[in-house]
């Protein structure tokens, strides 16, 4: 039997807290225990997962209503209500049969007809009634990663129901994308199948690049002399340095496309987006009088 978890206590809020208070408490604790801020701290990792689980329940109005009413059994609230309605209907029907001399109805046959084709276990309770099998609750969790982390396929380990689950994160996964891990949700009731685990990825950009889909964008500073006379520059891409030739008289804001130097395409190994560079011409500063005189002469020449 699952132990009761007080999600209100985990978030440090009262049971009458409103949606705004729940969100505020969750964000504060999620930041406090985030794995990126507590590397190698297993206790912080455990707290982070508890906080996320509490938010998944209390942050959803429907889940919170079920939790407040049924406690640790909130995941099976719909099934409990359905059984309760079925039993009430049966009891009402049974009273009608008895008053008409119909005798005792077969509750198990009635219950099976009410749940139309649902799977049943072979067991029975003290009254000879068979119990239906219920699918386990789907679990949802979020995992924080850096943009540089998802440039390559990697493996991660998360704790679900007290056990470590290791899974693969394909390169190119996007911010807020969700993946499903089948059968890793809540346990089913009465021999029913387990639910699934859905993991949403919160990706923080820790690079100078701006990502749009599979393409990357980067602003590249270009000194005035190279912009005017041309030359070579070296830039950093996600997979190493690249040397580029700059044409003479390159305008400020000029764009260059580096094909295949963008971000990996999700689940398409060897496929990449493109990298778009925008040159930002940087004017020289702290000029000497000699430098200024040269620019004056240049200005006179262009004015003639």
TALINMO-V649020 format. One line per field, one symbol per residue. ss: DSSP state (~ for helix, > for strand, _ for the rest). phi: phi as a letter, one per 40 degrees, with the letter a starting at -180 (. if undefined). psi: psi as a letter, one per 30 degrees, with the letter a starting at -180 (. if undefined). A space follows every 10 residues. Layout:
ss->???
phi->???
psi->???
This chain:
ss->______~~~~ ~_______~~ ~~~~~~~~~~ ~~~_______ _~~~~~~~~~ ~~~~~~~~__ ~~~~~~~~~~ ~~~~~~~~~~ ~~~~~~~~~~ ~~~~~~~~~_ ______~~~~ ~~~~_____> >>>>_____> >>_>____>> >>>>>>__~~ ~__>>>>>>> __>>>>>>>_ _______>>> >_______>_ ______>>>> >>>>_____> >>__>>>>>> >>>~~~~~~_ >>>>>>>__> >>>>>>____ ____>>>>__ ___>______ _>__>>>>>> >>______~~ ~~~~~~~~~~ ~~~_
phi->.cccbccccc cgbccbcccc cccccccccc ccbddccbdg cccccccdcc cccccccccb dccccccccb fccccbdccc cccccccccc cccccccccc gcgccccccc cccccfgccb cccaccbgcc cccbccccbb abbcbcdccc cbcabbbbcb fgbcbbacbc dgcbcgcbbb bcgbcccccf gccccbbbbb bbbbcbbccb bbgccbbacb cbcdcccccg ibbbbcbcbh cbcbcbccfc ccgcbbbbcg bccccdgbdg bbcbbbbbcb cbccbfcccc cccccccccc cccc
psi->kklkkjfeee fhllfgklee eeeeeeeeee eegkeffhkf jeeeeeeeee eeeeeeeffj eeeeeeeeef bfgffgeeee eeeeeeeeee eeeeeeeefg gfakljeeee eeeegigkkk lfllafggkk klkkklkkkk lkkkllefeg flklklklkk hgkkkklkjk kgklkgkklk jkggblklkh glllalkkkk kjkkjglflk kjbflkkkkj kkleeeeefl aklklklfga kkkkkkkkhk lkgkkkkjkg gblkkkgikf klalkkkjkj kkkklhklee eeeeeeeeee eff.
